[in-house]
């Protein structure tokens, strides 16, 4: 089954909004056995949108649309697709009632132009509910072709795609791809690919592919199978072999991020955590606090950017700063130890370094972890712009904690 993605909106073409919907849908299509050949972005122009719709329907079995389902005159996706399929739009009273109720529950009144959001083809159409907004999606089918229309806001599109579109595509494709996404921290993509070359070149089912992310590597292992049991039987030996070769640099089999792994382990071990940050400026603490349930273990996060803050809040010695500077192994050690003593947590992470962009030692960073076993310090020499160095410092701090927790 061949699919195509069309994202509608002039704001996407102008770069005013990042097109995350295409990335999300493309990633979800592969495990469903759907071949995605093309993606395109079209502005809110009737002629160009019509050309894109007709071309896509001619060369693809399924066309997925995002955007253009709003109440304004430039929201034309539904009207354009319906016309291309020769389908007439009529008002669905139950959908109009839902839209009115959506506004009423928020103390507002639906405008007359919202009625167009309740207009759908009288036949060959399935409504895709949208409890998070006023624009329902829909599935139009004709002559073996399917057009799937979804709203543009990601918070509305993603659950609609997961709850309704994915089951439809799975039924239509007739088979599934089973995947393990391994995450690797501590090896570059070229090293991973080279050390797994025999598996990558020698496997047809499952297959292996590497993907590079900031500071880490994803390894996707995919098998085509008819059942969960058959899929897992194909994947497990390859996963085990990768873990045997790479050891603990493989930190997840299920596409968990480093922060999520630490989050889970801290909760499982009923351990507490605090963070003292300089160069990362709160990014490390936010990595935990972004996740629901972090109140079970996260006690405190301090951004001690100035030397005075390091001394006053964490007890870093003035002699240490004078002799070794704030970016030193000794300072990082005292930051973590001081934070743990101050908060009484089981673990305390600390970061200090030169993130740039100026200075001769840009990229020199120290991350440290204090626990009842003492303080571990890791010296890093990172490369990149300021934001990348700060992000990498966070990842190294998380990995330091992850390894400690896994050793328990």
N, C-alpha and C positions, 0 to 999 in steps of 0.2 A: 504494500500500500504506500503510495507516494503522497507526501503532504507538502504544503507550502504555508508560510506564515506571511501575513500582510498586516503591518501595524499602521494605523491611520492617525494622522495628526500633523498639522504644519509645525506645531511646537517641537515635534520629534525631528523633523527635517532641519529646523533652525538650531538644533542643539540646546534648546531651552529646557528640555526634559530628557534625561537619560533613558534609553529604551531598554529597561530591564525585563519587560514582558517577553520579548523575543528570546532572550537568554533563558528565562525560566521555562518557557514552553519547549524550546529545543532540547533542553536537558531532560525533560520529562518524556519526550517522544521516543527516544532511543530504547528504553527498557520495554516499551510497548510493541516493539517490532515495526515501528513506522519509519519509513525512509524520508528524511527531510532533505529535499534537494535545493530549495531556494527560500530566501527571506527577502522582503522588501519593505520599505517605508514609503507611504504615499501621503501627500498633503491633503488638506480639505478642499480638493478641487474636483468637481463632478466628472469632468471629462477624463482626467488622468486616473481617477479612482475607477471609473467604468472600464477603461482600458486594462488596468491592473487586474480587476475582477475577472473579466472575460478571458484574459490570457491565462490566469492561474487556474480557472475552472477547466480550461481546455487541456492543460498539461498535467494536472494533479487530480488525485482521487478525493483528497480532503484539503480544504483551504481553511485555515484558522485566522480569524480577524480579531484584533484588539483595537478599541477606540471607536469613536464616531457614533455612539449610541445615546448621546445626550439629548437635551430638549431644544437646542439652538438650531438655527438654520444651516449652520455649517456641519452639523452632525448628520452625515449622509450615508453611513455604511449600510445600515439596514435597507434603506430605500434602494440603494444602488445594487446590492446583492440580489434582492428580491426581483428587481427588474431584469437583471441578467439571467435569472432562472425562470422568468416568465410567471412570477407569482404576484398576486395582488394582496395588498395590506388591508386588514380590517381591524377594528378596535376589539380588543379582548377585555370585556367588562371586568372580569375578575382581576386582571392585572392593573387596570385603572383604579379599582378599589384598593388594591394593595399599595399603589403609589400614593393615593390620597391618605391612606392610613399611616404611611411612612412619615409624611409631612405633619399630619395631625399629632402623632406621638411626640413630635419635637416642637410642638407649639407653633407650627407654621401652616401656611395654606399652599396647596399645589397650584402652580400657575397653569393657565390654559395650554401653554406650549408643552407642558409635561405629558399631555395626552399622546403625543407622538411616540413616547416611550412605551405605550401600551398597544401600539399598532404592530401586527405581525401577519404573515401570510395565513390565509384561511385554511390552507391545506399544506401538506408536506412540511409541517413545522412542529418542533418540540420546544417548549419554553424552558430556559435554564434559570432557575430562581436566583435572585440576588438580594439576600436579606441585609446586605451591607450598603445598599445604595438604591437609587431610583431606576436604574437601567437594567431590566432583565436581559439575559442573553438568550440566544435561540440557536437551534439547529435546523437548517433547511436542507432538504434532500430532494434530488430530482435526477432521474436518468443515471443512477449510480454514482452521482457526485454528491458531496456533502460540503456545506459551508457552515462553519461554526463561528458564531458571533459572540464576542465577550466585551465587557466594558473596559475602558482604558486604565482606570486606577488600579494599581497592583493589588491593593488590599481587597478589591472586589473580584478581580480576575483570578487570582491564585486559588482561593477556595472553590470558585466555580469550576475551574479547570480540574482541580483535584477530585471534587465530589461528583461531577457530572460528565465532563469531557473524557477523562481518562478511562472510566468504565466503558463508555461508548466505543472508544478507539480500541480498547482491548478486545471487546466482543467482535468488532469488525475485522481486526487484523488476524484473529484466529490463532495467534501464538504469542508467547511472551519471551522477553529476554530477562534473565536473572543476573543481577549485578552485585558485586562487592566492590565498594570504593575504599581502597586502603589509603590512609594518609601517612606520609613519611616526613619526619623532621630530622635533619642532620645529614642529608645527602642531596646533592643537586640532581636535576632532571637528567643530565647527560650521564652521570654516574649510575643512576637507577636503570636507565635504558640499557647501558652497556653491560651491566652485571646481570640483566635479565634477558639479554639478546636471544639466548637459546629458547627461552620460553615464548618471547614475543614472536620470533620467526617460526617457531615450530608448532604453534597452536592455531587451530582453526575453530575449535569449539571446546573450551572457552578461548576467547581472545583477550589480549592485554594491551593497554594503551596508557601512556603517561601524560600528565597535564601539570604544567608548572604554575604555582601560585606564589605570592610573596613569601619567600623564606621557606617554602615547603613544596612537596610534590604529591600529587594525587596519582594513584595507580588504579585504573578501572579494569576489573576482571569481569567479563561478560560471557554468559552461556545461553544458548538457545535451548529451551526445553519445554515439555508439555505440562510438567507438574512441578510443584515446589520441591518435592523430594528429589526428582531427577536433576533439577537445577542445582540444588545444594550438593548433590553427589559429584557433579562436574566441577563445581567451584572450590570445594573444600581442599582437595589435594593441591591446587595451585596456590591458594591462600597460605596453606601450611608451608609450602616450599619457599614462598617469598619471605615469610616470617623467619624461617630457618636461616636463610641467607643474610637477612638484614638485621635480625635481632630486634632490640628495643627501639630502633629508629622508626619502626612501624608502630604508630601509637593508636591507630583505630582501624577496624575492619568495616565500619559502617558509616564512614564519612562524618564522624564526629570531629568538631574542631578541638584544638588543644584546650581552650578554655572550658568547653563542655566536658571533656574528659576529666579535667581537674575538678570541675563542679560536681560531677557524679561521684568521684572518689572521695572528695571531702564530705559529702553527705553520707556516703556508705560508711565511712570510718568515723563519723561523728566528730570530725576535727574542725578547729576554728582557724581563721586566717585574717591577717591584716597586711596592709601594703604601705610602704614608704617610698615615694617617688620623687625624682628630680627631673631627669630629661624626658621621661614619659608623661609627665604632667597630668596624671589622672587616667591615662589610657589603660593602664594595668588594672586599676580598681574597677573601671567601667567594664572591662572584659568579664568580670564576675557579676557585677550588679546588673548588667544587661539581661541576665538570665533569671527567670522566675525561680524562687526558692532559695536564692543566695543568702537571704536573711538567716538561714539555718546555720551558716558558718562564717559569713563575712562580718567582721566586727568594726573595722575602721580603716580608712584610707587617708593618708596625709600627703599633700604635695608640698615638699620642703625644698623649694627651688633655691632660695638664698641660703648662704652659709649660716646666717643668724637663725633661720628656721631649722636647719639641721641640728644646730647646737641646742636651741631652746626647746624644740619639740621631741627630738630623738636622743639628745644627750651625746651627740658627736663632739669629741674633744677639740678644743681650739688648737692644741698642739698637733693633732692629726691633720687638720686642715692646713695649718702653716707648713708642716713638714712634707705632706704628701699631696695636698690640694683636695678639692671636693670630688674630683674625678680620679679615684684611686681605689685600689683593692681595700686599703685600710678604711677609707671612708664608707665604702659599700658595706663592709663587714659591721662597722659600728652603727650604720643606719638600720640594718636588719635586726641586729641584736637589741638596739634601743627601742625599736618598734615593738618587738616581741615582749620586752620587759614592760613597756608602757601599757600594752593592751592585755597581756596575759594570754595571748593566743598560742595555739599549738605551733603555728607556722607564721612567719613574717617574711614577705618578699620586699626587696629594695632594688631600686635602679638609680644609677647616676652615670652621666656620660656627656660627650660632646656630640650633639645632633647636627650642628652646623647652622647655617651654611658656611660660616667663616671660621678660620682657625687652622692651625697646622695639624691638630689631632682629631679632626672631624671623623666620627665613626668609632672612636675609642669609647667603649661602654663597659660598665661593670654591673652585673646582676648578682644578687646574693639572696640566700635563703637561710633564715635562722630557725632552728628547731631545738628540741631537747638534746639532740646529738651534737649541737654546736652550730657553726655558721659555715656554709659553703659559698664560695665566690667564684664567678666565672668571668674571665676577661674576654671581651669581644672586640673584633676589628671589622666593623661593618662598612658597607659601601652603598652609596646612594644619596638621594636628596633627604632633606630633614624629615619629612613625613615617613619615608621608608625606613630610615634608621630608627625612628621611634617605634614604628610598628614591629620591626625585627627585634628590638630590645624587649618588647612585650612578649613576643613568641618565645624568646630564649628564657625569659623569666618563668613563663608558664611551663616550658619543658623541664626546667630545673625542678619545679614543684611536682610535675607529673612523675618524673623519675623517682623522686623521694617517696611519693605516695604509693607507687607501684612496688617499691621495695619493702613495703610493710607487710 
